[in-house]
């Protein structure tokens, strides 16, 4: 009898250590994520600012070339240096995002089954069960060149929201990530609202977030990110002609508070 009691006590102690260990690991994970994300946010802000600066310098160069200004060569050198800096920053951000311990992994069977069924019912949606990732095609999710969620897509987002509010889904948080291809934004009316692809991808992620929030997902469970053209999943066509596969919104279903 005493042996049984000791076994129970040792078992309870082991469970307590395991739980405490998991809690400690989760806390470390959150600290790492927060530190890493602050660095990424700073780099993204710098990249967005320098992208706008590059566009301004290109306009100055075009004007200088029209007048055979002596500034042409100096502007060309500055533009080349800035483009190189932008490429390095984008590469660094992508690398840091890969290392970011955000989460995203296999979900409980019940929730994963609901998401698989959801994806089968909507042509604009795919679901990666190994990553807990729901992916929407932007060409079907949004009006062209816009961050307005298409009327035909709102019901799909609502259906996903219902799953995430279900008993199986409500214990998870939601990270919404917008992506574009490399086609520059040309129309002045579009550029006025979305100066770069970075802005467009962020605004689209926020638009999806707004639909979810309006359908009663707790705000604290939601976050939005924009990656612009810098994390393609397929090669863009030469000459900045893009690729529809890269125009997408990804929704990661992650552990609460991570």
Buried (B, 14 or more C-beta within 10 A) or exposed (E): EEEEEEEEEEEEEEEEEEEEEEEEEBEEBBEEBEEBBEEBEEBBEBBBEBBEBBBEBBEBBEEBEEEEBEBBEEBBEBBEEBBEBBEEBBEBBEEBBEEBEBBBBEBEEEBBEBBEEBBEEBEBBBBBBEBBBBBBBBBBBBEEBBBEBBEEBBEBBEBBBBBBBEEBBBEBBBBBBBBBBBBEBEEEEBBEEBBBBBBBBBBBBBBBBBBBBEBEBEEEBBBBBBBBBBBBEEEBEEEEEBBEBBBBBBBBBBBEEB
